[in-house]
Amino acid sequence: MTLPAAVNIVFRTDGGATVGAGHLMRCLALAEELRAMGAQPHFIGRAEVGHLLGRVADAGLPLYPLATLPGHRAATEAEDAAQTTAVLAGLGFTPDWLVVDHYRLGRAWQSAVRPLVRRIAVIDDLADRPHDADLLLDQNLDETQGRRYDGLLPRDCRRLIGPRYALLRREFASLRAQRRPSIGECRRVLVFYTAGHDLGETLKALQGLALHVGRRPGAASLSVDVVAGAANPDRVAIAALCDTHGWRLHDQTPRIADLIARADLAIGAGGASNWERCALGIPALVTILADNQALVAQALHRAGAVRCLGWGHELASVDYANAMAALDGASLRAMAERAAALVDARGAARVAQELLDDAA
């Protein structure tokens, strides 16, 4: 395929304590593939509380910031459309695609910006609002095969549905090629919930692990990696538990893929990290922290790729200890293989190719 002289693809997304970092990170994964294929990605984002927009600059990509509103108030859809339209009008080119990954933006916003772009792609997994889009991507395990979006999309909108299109960074494909089948032993555990607010779940899970170790002397040698940033409200208590048990505490780290790859078991939330764990064939105990995580966590549980423990606010530390005790070699091996069968870590390349085929 021969691309035009310049294929410009603009992303509109945020990533902070409120909306979570997953939106930004999956857009960066797609942007990485697009750039490798010769396109030029750009980002439009708002610096919400706890934002990670610095990752865009770290990747060497242009970022056009939207104004922060007083008190970090969330913009209305109309306010956001007006600000985004102003940015698009000043770019000096017409984007071949505008990729929108934002739960607060729907058809009214998309229709407002459409005159300034050639095509609109939406990344969504809620299916809770109509869209004015040419392409919709829902990377989650959807037992309806996309029928949830019936009536929410234009008739000619193309749908990319399922973890075949999971947007993962290129390093996951490399690590997947090196993965070995699970031997059914749990010697190293990774505890990682979110780069945003974990609602106290990291501390609760660690307390459960400590209880498990106390119940089973043979588990005292369990190696544990914990990822929790300095902004975590429970950081002091988390650090104290790690010191007591000799566990390793990491700040938010670009090495998360390596930590996942080395784990025999992961404990975390039911968000975008599901696909990172699945790609590397890592069994997981999954906790639901938000409405948008519920359907996919439960679907993965039914598929045998994870064990979903339910909603975090309904769990106590003893529930984590009991879940650890219930694991055995056969269940670990089965989860690992079923997880790996769902995600091959090449979804971002597939989506990038779909976008560029239309732009050619």
PAVODREN-244412 format. One line per field, with one value per residue (C-alpha): residue in three letters; x, y, z. Coordinates in steps of 0.05 Angstrom, whole numbers. Example, Ala and Ser with C-alpha at 12.3 -4.5 7.8 and 13.67 -1.06 7.14 Angstrom:
BEGIN
type	c(ALA,SER) $
X	c(246,273) $
Y	c(-90,-21) $
Z	c(156,143) $
END
This chain:
BEGIN
type	c(MET,THR,LEU,PRO,ALA,ALA,VAL,ASN,ILE,VAL,PHE,ARG,THR,ASP,GLY,GLY,ALA,THR,VAL,GLY,ALA,GLY,HIS,LEU,MET,ARG,CYS,LEU,ALA,LEU,ALA,GLU,GLU,LEU,ARG,ALA,MET,GLY,ALA,GLN,PRO,HIS,PHE,ILE,GLY,ARG,ALA,GLU,VAL,GLY,HIS,LEU,LEU,GLY,ARG,VAL,ALA,ASP,ALA,GLY,LEU,PRO,LEU,TYR,PRO,LEU,ALA,THR,LEU,PRO,GLY,HIS,ARG,ALA,ALA,THR,GLU,ALA,GLU,ASP,ALA,ALA,GLN,THR,THR,ALA,VAL,LEU,ALA,GLY,LEU,GLY,PHE,THR,PRO,ASP,TRP,LEU,VAL,VAL,ASP,HIS,TYR,ARG,LEU,GLY,ARG,ALA,TRP,GLN,SER,ALA,VAL,ARG,PRO,LEU,VAL,ARG,ARG,ILE,ALA,VAL,ILE,ASP,ASP,LEU,ALA,ASP,ARG,PRO,HIS,ASP,ALA,ASP,LEU,LEU,LEU,ASP,GLN,ASN,LEU,ASP,GLU,THR,GLN,GLY,ARG,ARG,TYR,ASP,GLY,LEU,LEU,PRO,ARG,ASP,CYS,ARG,ARG,LEU,ILE,GLY,PRO,ARG,TYR,ALA,LEU,LEU,ARG,ARG,GLU,PHE,ALA,SER,LEU,ARG,ALA,GLN,ARG,ARG,PRO,SER,ILE,GLY,GLU,CYS,ARG,ARG,VAL,LEU,VAL,PHE,TYR,THR,ALA,GLY,HIS,ASP,LEU,GLY,GLU,THR,LEU,LYS,ALA,LEU,GLN,GLY,LEU,ALA,LEU,HIS,VAL,GLY,ARG,ARG,PRO,GLY,ALA,ALA,SER,LEU,SER,VAL,ASP,VAL,VAL,ALA,GLY,ALA,ALA,ASN,PRO,ASP,ARG,VAL,ALA,ILE,ALA,ALA,LEU,CYS,ASP,THR,HIS,GLY,TRP,ARG,LEU,HIS,ASP,GLN,THR,PRO,ARG,ILE,ALA,ASP,LEU,ILE,ALA,ARG,ALA,ASP,LEU,ALA,ILE,GLY,ALA,GLY,GLY,ALA,SER,ASN,TRP,GLU,ARG,CYS,ALA,LEU,GLY,ILE,PRO,ALA,LEU,VAL,THR,ILE,LEU,ALA,ASP,ASN,GLN,ALA,LEU,VAL,ALA,GLN,ALA,LEU,HIS,ARG,ALA,GLY,ALA,VAL,ARG,CYS,LEU,GLY,TRP,GLY,HIS,GLU,LEU,ALA,SER,VAL,ASP,TYR,ALA,ASN,ALA,MET,ALA,ALA,LEU,ASP,GLY,ALA,SER,LEU,ARG,ALA,MET,ALA,GLU,ARG,ALA,ALA,ALA,LEU,VAL,ASP,ALA,ARG,GLY,ALA,ALA,ARG,VAL,ALA,GLN,GLU,LEU,LEU,ASP,ASP,ALA,ALA) $
X	c(0,26,5,-9,47,19,-33,-52,-91,-114,-133,-180,-172,-155,-124,-128,-151,-225,-228,-169,-105,-129,-160,-95,-51,-91,-91,-16,-10,-50,-10,55,32,7,73,110,67,85,27,32,-8,-28,-63,-114,-123,-143,-98,-147,-126,-72,-66,-12,-10,65,67,49,111,152,131,154,83,51,1,-50,-76,-146,-156,-166,-231,-236,-232,-216,-290,-308,-325,-395,-400,-414,-355,-309,-334,-321,-250,-233,-262,-217,-156,-175,-186,-116,-78,-64,-88,-151,-143,-155,-183,-205,-201,-244,-235,-277,-338,-367,-368,-422,-460,-472,-397,-378,-428,-400,-328,-344,-338,-264,-243,-250,-271,-287,-269,-296,-265,-320,-342,-403,-453,-493,-499,-507,-447,-436,-378,-349,-316,-328,-277,-297,-238,-274,-301,-372,-418,-468,-417,-430,-506,-505,-491,-552,-590,-531,-490,-501,-519,-453,-409,-358,-351,-287,-309,-271,-201,-174,-169,-142,-96,-31,38,87,129,72,78,152,142,87,134,179,125,128,67,46,75,17,58,46,114,110,48,37,-12,-31,-99,-96,-54,-114,-153,-155,-211,-168,-164,-87,-82,-139,-109,-41,-74,-106,-39,-9,-67,-55,19,2,-45,4,76,98,74,123,171,119,150,105,111,65,52,24,42,59,-11,-44,-80,-57,16,44,6,23,97,95,65,117,173,146,141,200,155,177,139,142,118,79,130,142,165,95,99,161,128,67,110,148,87,53,-10,-36,-85,-118,-178,-224,-202,-153,-100,-143,-116,-43,-48,-84,-34,21,-20,-20,-76,-111,-156,-199,-238,-291,-279,-325,-388,-351,-310,-367,-390,-320,-295,-355,-348,-275,-294,-344,-291,-244,-190,-195,-228,-273,-280,-337,-343,-287,-333,-364,-297,-255,-183,-204,-237,-170,-138,-192,-184,-110,-122,-171,-119,-84,-39,-95,-134,-73,-54,-125,-132,-65,-81,-152,-127,-71,-120,-162,-108,-49,-21,-28,-94,-64,-31,-98,-135,-79,-83,-159,-150,-95,-131,-187,-139,-101) $
Y	c(0,69,123,195,244,257,218,258,224,265,234,267,234,249,207,225,205,214,179,131,125,68,114,152,90,52,112,117,44,56,120,80,31,87,123,58,52,122,163,225,221,283,289,337,330,365,365,336,321,267,269,231,274,279,209,241,285,226,190,249,265,334,352,408,422,444,497,472,498,533,483,429,427,377,411,403,368,435,469,413,414,489,483,423,456,516,471,433,497,521,458,478,410,369,305,241,211,240,184,198,159,195,172,243,256,230,245,320,331,288,324,391,374,332,391,397,324,272,213,199,136,124,78,58,1,29,28,79,137,149,165,201,157,122,68,42,1,-38,-81,-117,-188,-175,-234,-196,-189,-115,-117,-72,-15,-28,38,79,83,105,47,50,54,-3,-42,-72,-115,-159,-170,-187,-111,-98,-38,-58,-28,-63,-90,-138,-173,-182,-208,-255,-287,-304,-330,-401,-443,-436,-491,-482,-455,-388,-362,-289,-244,-175,-128,-71,-37,29,91,130,121,48,59,27,-40,-46,-42,-91,-141,-137,-148,-209,-234,-223,-264,-319,-321,-325,-384,-422,-422,-449,-385,-342,-345,-314,-259,-198,-137,-79,-19,42,114,168,197,133,153,88,95,97,34,-1,15,-11,-78,-85,-71,-121,-177,-160,-144,-96,-30,6,75,81,51,43,-27,-54,-101,-134,-140,-174,-221,-245,-258,-325,-290,-219,-185,-123,-86,-106,-50,-45,-86,-147,-149,-138,-197,-240,-226,-253,-312,-289,-316,-262,-248,-190,-139,-93,-20,16,4,-1,-59,-104,-136,-152,-179,-225,-247,-263,-302,-343,-355,-383,-330,-297,-306,-247,-234,-184,-111,-82,-47,-115,-149,-154,-174,-245,-253,-243,-293,-344,-333,-346,-410,-435,-433,-497,-518,-540,-475,-432,-470,-467,-392,-379,-417,-389,-318,-325,-353,-289,-237,-243,-172,-150,-113,-43,-62,-88,-24,20,-18,-8,67,73,30,81,140,113) $
Z	c(0,-19,30,10,24,94,131,193,248,308,374,424,491,564,618,691,760,741,673,684,644,599,546,536,538,486,440,447,429,365,350,357,303,258,262,247,184,161,187,232,297,336,404,433,508,572,633,684,755,756,680,643,580,589,558,492,493,518,455,412,388,382,435,430,500,516,569,640,668,736,792,742,725,672,606,578,511,477,511,492,420,415,442,399,337,349,353,290,252,269,250,178,151,150,191,152,216,283,334,396,460,512,551,557,482,436,373,386,395,335,290,312,293,231,181,200,191,136,179,252,291,360,413,462,507,542,484,524,474,399,355,289,267,207,248,318,358,420,439,495,497,474,477,433,376,374,374,436,387,343,337,364,299,227,181,144,206,207,272,299,358,406,436,366,362,433,431,463,458,410,468,485,418,430,501,478,428,487,533,560,579,651,696,744,802,836,857,835,840,810,844,798,794,759,748,775,840,861,913,966,931,927,1003,1012,964,999,1066,1036,1011,1080,1110,1058,1076,1150,1138,1094,1118,1051,1018,1058,999,953,911,902,858,875,829,866,852,903,896,922,987,1019,997,1069,1090,1025,1034,1106,1085,1030,1079,1128,1077,1032,973,918,912,844,826,761,715,640,657,671,611,640,708,678,637,698,741,752,775,771,817,789,761,703,656,598,636,622,551,572,619,568,514,558,584,656,702,741,800,776,816,786,803,754,714,648,676,698,632,607,674,679,606,617,679,639,586,640,627,695,762,774,849,840,859,901,950,967,981,1044,1051,1071,1003,970,1018,1002,927,933,972,920,864,842,786,740,747,736,673,646,658,625,561,555,566,514,463,466,451,404,419,346,352,346,280,254,273,245,179,176,185,134,82,83,80,20) $
END
